[in-house]
Amino acid sequence: MKPTQPAPLLIVIASYDANGNGINDYDPAHPELVTDKTSPIYGEQWALTKPEDCYETFFGENSYSMLNYYKEMTNNKFWFYPVHIDHPQKEGALEGILEITVPIPHPAAMRNLEGYDNRIAAQKAIATIVKACDPYVDFAKYDLNGDGIVTPDELAIIILNAGYDNASTKPDLAFSKVREENGPLPSHRYMVHGTSQPTDVTMRGDVKIVKISNVGELTSYGPMSIGTPAHELAHNLGAQDMYSRFTHPHERVPGWPIPANLSLMSRGNKMEGGSRPAYIDPYQRVYLGFSEEELAEEDGIYTLYSTRSGKYKVLKITTPDPKEYFYAEVRLKDGFESALTPGDSKGGVIFWHIDDDINDEWFLKAQCVSSNRPNGQHHDLGNAVHVRNMFPKVVGPDGEMIKYGPHFTLEREFCEDPFYYKSDDPETSLYDSSAFCGAASFSYSLNSFPADVPYTWKLTVEVLDEPGDEMRIKITRGATKA
């Protein structure tokens, strides 16, 4: 599914009343009762967040809200707005948000009970919470095509589970032997992992809810920020992870060149504690219909525009292999991307090498950039970012840079200035595809060369302007003399 218009969003703040008596039975004098499987309040965990705490975060029109994040990233093509609460829980209730209490243990506790595991516990909790929303929202009216299914582009739902979000919280080392039970507060020992999950819940009007997003209500920095929810909601719309998903520890490759800070679907959801997430990578912005492509089939000068200019497009630079091409885009450190990199760099042009032979096989499996071995061996990235200052330089006898090594030199950090732009330093303004190679094949410029194309073929791009909303580039393609 790909969104064609802005979508309503329901935020559900979920509390877990393990014994079903309607009272928060947590006793500070006996915190062990919430973790003792023989206790009637095992898994009891009530939300600390109120609707007033998160309305501006998600729906504020004059703030760094999730509504404005999607508006900015898509140039007003798509955003999430608060769904109308048809039957409010109380007078003066805010639109778009429900507080739901369910008579079950927190799923991170439930998974330890007989007959449950992580998957079954999560499914039960989500289905119970979604069904409990039925009295308050007339879900049937959001089945826009009448197929009996309310999809996330028709109505999106995200659950803020009582407690901390695992991916957004520093663990309490004194209580970390069970990863899902290491919350910073004794009353909030249970965490969830942020997920986009299928469900199968029939609501009034005989319509089904089939997919939701699921995160914790709290992070190490306070109430949930927009980064992780924006990532999970993008999944529901069809976006895929851009990190080494499903990779076993013994198969991880240090420095595997994932998009990292440069995509919401990689590590870009974590900028400034999630309050300033990065945009989705350009491949997926085009895939989801958030951005348009401009085709560069001829050499020459082209103009790129920043996102906030309102003219953003992704420039697609063709190669002799129709399944391989390059993307060029402007990324500036302003607006939601003000924390895109550490340091004082202003941004500039970013280049991406796209390989649709890889994407055709691995993108929808969320493995097009993974360092795992899906068929017993590594494959190159289908969505490979080519940045300055993060790959090791291979230099010649006089210290001149010849090419880059295949993997990042920095394992977790991101460099201050990965951009290309005009400056007094000529290295900042010239992109050369022959300096970059595939992470698995070690093939420079292209991952595969058509039979009549020499291995010396390359793309060079000169960036003609300093960082700004409008940046010109000069494209030259062809083979160099051997």
N, C-alpha and C positions, 0 to 999 in steps of 0.2 A: 504494500500500500504506500502511496505517496500523497502527501497532503496537497490539496488544491485550493484551500481557503483556510483562514484562521479557525482554530478548534477550541471549543469549550474545555475547561479543565476542572476536575473535582479533586480537591485536597482532602484527604481523610486522616485525621489525627486519631490514632488507634491506641487504646489502653487495653491491658490484659488483666481481667478480674478472675484469677484462677479458680476461686471457689464459688464464683457467681453470686455473691451476696450484695453486690452493688457498693461495696465499701473498700477503700484502699486499706488493706490489713497489714501493710508493712509496718513493722515495729523496730525502731532504731536500736532497742535493747536486745533484739534477737534477729539480726540481719541474716543469720544462717537459715531461717525458715524459708526464705525465697529460693534457696539453692538445695534444700534437703528434699529429695524425691519422695520421702514419706510424709512431708508436710502438706496440709490442705491448701497452703498458699504457695506451693512450689511453682515458680514461674510468674508470680504476681508482679506486674509492672505497669504502673500508671503513667500516662504522659505528663510531662512538665510544661509542654508547650500549649498555648492557647491560640485560638484563631487570630487574635489581635497581634500575636507575636510573629505571624508569618504572612499576613495579608500583603503588606508592602513588599516583602521579599519576593513573592510570586507575582503579584498583580499591580504593584505600584506603577503609576503612569509617569511619575516624575522622579524616578530613582533607578538605581542599578538593579532592576527587578528582572525576573525571568521573562515576563511579558516583553520588556524592552530589549532584553538580550536577543530573543528570537526576531524581534522587529529589526534590530540593527543588523544582525547577521544576514537576514534575508532581504534587506532593502524593502521592508514592509510587505513582503509576499506572504509571510506566515508568522503567527504568534499564538500563544495560549491565553485565553481570557477566562474570567471566573464563570463557571456554569451557574445558571439560575437555580437556586434552591426553591423548589415548588412548595414544599411544606416545611417551613423553617422550624428548627428545634426550639427556638425561643424568640421572643420579640426583639427586633433590632439585630438579628443574626447577620453576620457578614455573608455576602454571596461567595459561592465557590468553595466553602470550607465546611466540613462536618466533623463533629467530635463523636467518635464511636467507641463504645466499650463492649468487649466480647467476653463471654464466660469461659475462657480457655486460657491455659498457660501461654506465655510468650513462646513463639516457635523455637527459639534457641534452647528453651527448657524442654518443650514438648518432644523435641527430637531424641531426647534421652529416655523417653518412656517406652515401655514395651509396645511393639507394633509400629513404631515410628522411626523415621530417619530424617535427614535434612530435607529431602525432597517432599516426603509425605507431610511433615510438619508444616513446611512453608505453604504447601497447597491447601491444607486444612485452614490455616490461619487466614490466608488471603481470601479463600472462598467465604469463610464466616464473616469477615469484615465487609466484603463487597455486598453480600446478601443483607447485612444489617443497614446498609445505606438505602435500601429499597423504599422504605416509607417516606423518604425525604425528597427524592428526585424522581421525576417521571422519565425513566430511562428510555421508554419506547419511542418517544418523540425524537430521539437522536439517531434512530435507525433510518438514516436518510434515504437509503435505496430499498428499504423494505425487505431485506433478506433475512431478517430475524437476528442479526448480529450487530452489536454496537462496537465498531472498531475504533482504535485510538485516534484516527483522523476525524471521526465523528464526535467522539467524546473521550477525552483522555482522563485517566485516573491515576493518582499517585498516593500511596499510603505512607504516612509518616509514623512509623512504628515507635511506640513508647521506648525510650532509651537511645543509645548511641549507635551511630552508623559506623560499621567496622572500618570501611575504607577511609573515613574522614576523622578518625579518632586515634590518638596516641594510646597504646595499651598501658594498662596498669600492671607493671611488672610483678607486683606482689600477688596478682590474681590472674596470671596469664597462662596457666597450664591448660586451661580449656579456652580456646580462642574466642568462642562466642559468649564467654562468661567473664569478661575482663573489663567491665564498665568502670569508669572513674568513681561513680557513686555507689555506695552499698545498696541503695534502693533500686539501682539501675544496672544490674550485673549482666543483663542480656542484650546482645547486639544482633543486628541483621546485616547481611551483606547487601549493598545496593544491587538490585536486579531488575531486569525487565522479564516478567514471567507470564506465561499463558495461564489462563484459568477457564473455568467452564461453569458459569453461574447463571441460572435463569431468573430473570426479574419479572416484575409485573408487566403485563402486555406480551408475555411469552417471547421476550428478547434476551439474548445472551451477551454477557460481558466476557470477552475472550482474551484480553491482555491488559495488564496493569504494570505500573512501576512501583517499586517497593524499596524504601530507604528508612534509615533511622531518623528520629526527630532532632537529634542533637549531634554536634561535632565537638572536637576539642576547643573550638572557638566560640561555641554557644549554639543557638538554634540553627537548624539546617540552613545552609546557604544554597545558592542556586546551581552550583557546579555539578554535583552528583545528580540531582533531579533532572537537570537539563540533559545530561548524558543518558540517563535511563529513559527519559521520554523520547529522545532521539532514536533510541533502539526501537521503541514501539512504532515509530514511523518508518523504520526500515534501515536505519544507520547500523553499521557494524563496528565492532571493536577494532582499534588500530594499535594493539599491543600484542605481546607474545602470549596469546591466550592458549590454553590447553598444553602449555609447555612444561614438561616435567623438569624438576630442578637439575637433574643430571644432563639434560639436553640444552639448557640455556646457554646462549652464546654471549659472552660479555660484550657490551657495546653494540648489540644488534640495533641497526639504525631505524628504529620505529619513529613515527612522527613526533612523539613526545609532546612538548609544550605546544606544538603547532596544530594540534587537533583536539577538539573536545572529546573525541572518541579514543584518545590515547591518554596522555597525562595533562592535557589542557584544561580539564575540569577542576584542577586543584589550584589554579592561580589565585593568590591572595586568599587562601583558605576557602576557595570556591566562590568568592564574591565577584571575581573578575575572570570568568572562564574564557578560554580561547574559542574562536570560531571552529566549526567543523572544517576538516580539510577540504580543499577545493574539489577533489574527486567526488566526495559525498555531497557537497553542496550542489553540484551539477546533478548527481544521481537522484537526489531528493526533490529536484526542481526548485531549489532555493536560489540558484544562480544560473546564468546563461553562459554558454561558451562563445568565444569568438575564434574563428579558425584562421590560423596563419599557415597557409600553404606555400606562400612565396617569401623569399628573403626580403629584407627591408626593415623599415622603421614602423613600430607599432606603439600605441599609447595604452598604458595600463592605468587603472583607476583604483583608488582605495575603496574599502567597503563604505566608509562614512561619507564619501563623496556622493553616494547615491547612484554612481555609474559603474559599480563593480561588475566586471565580467572575468571569467577565467580564459586566458589566452591559450588555445590548444595549438602546439607547434608540432606539425607532422614530421615523420621520418620515413625512410624507405620501407620500413615494416609497418603496414597499416594497423597492426595490433599494439605497436609501441609508439608512444608520443610523449611530449613534454608539456607540462602545464607551467605557466608563469602567472604570478599574481603579486599584488602589492599588499603587504601586511605592515601596518603602522602601529606604533605603541601609543594608541589613544583609545578613548571610549572603553568598551569592555576589554580590549586587548592592551590596556595600559601597563599591565604587569606581565606581558608576554615573555619577556626575558629579564634577567637581572641586569643591573647597570643602567647606563644612560643612553644607550643606542636608541635611535628614533624609528628604526624599522627600515624597510626597503622592499626589494623584490626577492621572492622565494621561488625556487624552481623545483619541480617534481617530475620524476620519471615514472610514467604509467605503463604497465604491461598488462593488456587485457587478456592475453593467454593465461596469465596467472590469475587475474581477477575472475575470469569466467569459471575457473575451477574452485577458487578458494574464497572469494569475497563473501558470498552469502553464508559460508561456513565460519566467518569471522577469523579466517586464518591467512588472509592475503599478505599480512606483514609478520606472521608468526615465525619464531625461530625454532619451532618444533619440527619433527620429522614425520609429516603425515603419511608419506609413502616410504618411510625408511631413510629419507635423505632431506636435507634442507632445500628449499627453493628460494629464488630471488623474491624481492618484495614487489607486489603488484602496484604499490602506492608508495614509492620511495622518495623521501625528501632529500634534496641535494643542497646542503647548507655549508656555509663557510665556517671554519674554526672549530669544527667538531670531529673531523676525520684526521687521522695522522698523515703528515706530509711525507711523501717519498721525494727526496731531493737529489740533485745531481752533484757532480764533483765540485762545482763552484757554489753550492748551496742553493741553487735555483730549484723551485718547486716543479716537479715533473708530473706527479699525479697524487691522488689520495689513496690511502688504504681503505678497505671495504667496511670497517666498523668504527663506530664512535670511539674516541679515546676517553670520553667521560661516561661513566656507567649510569649515574642517576642525575647529575646536574646538567643544566643546559647553558650553553655559552652566552655571553653577553651580546654578541654581535654576529648573528648567523646570516645577516642580510647582504644583498648586493645593491650598490648605489654608487653614484659618482662622488669621488673625493680626491684628496691629494695623493692617496695611496692607490695606485692602479689595480692592485689585487682586489679591491672592493667592487670594482666596476665591471670585471670581465668574468663571465661564466663560460666554462669549457666542459662540455659533456665528457670529453675523453679523459678528464681527470678523475671521473667517478666510475666505479664499477659495481656490478651486482654483488650482493652480500654473499651469495652462494656460488655463483658461476665465476666470479672475478673477471667477468667480461666487461671491458670498458666501452662507454657510450651507449651501446645497446646490449640487451641480454642475448639476442640472437640476430644474426645478419642474413638477409636474403642472399641467395646464391650469387647474384651479380653485384653485390655491394661489398667494397673492400673494408677490411677491419680498421682502416684508418678514417672511415667516415666519422664525422663528429658535428655537433651543434655548438656554435659559439654565439654568445649574446653579450653585447656591450650595453651596459645601463648608462643612459645619457644624462640622467638627472639625479639630484640629491633627493633624499627621502621626502615624499610629499604626496598629496592626494592624486597627483597626475604625474606619471613617470614614463618616459619614452625609453624603448629598448630597440637595439639594432640587431637583427637576426641574420646569421650567416650559416649555411649548411653546406657540407661537402666533404670530400676526402682530402687528406693532406698527403704530400709526397712521402713515400716510405723511406 
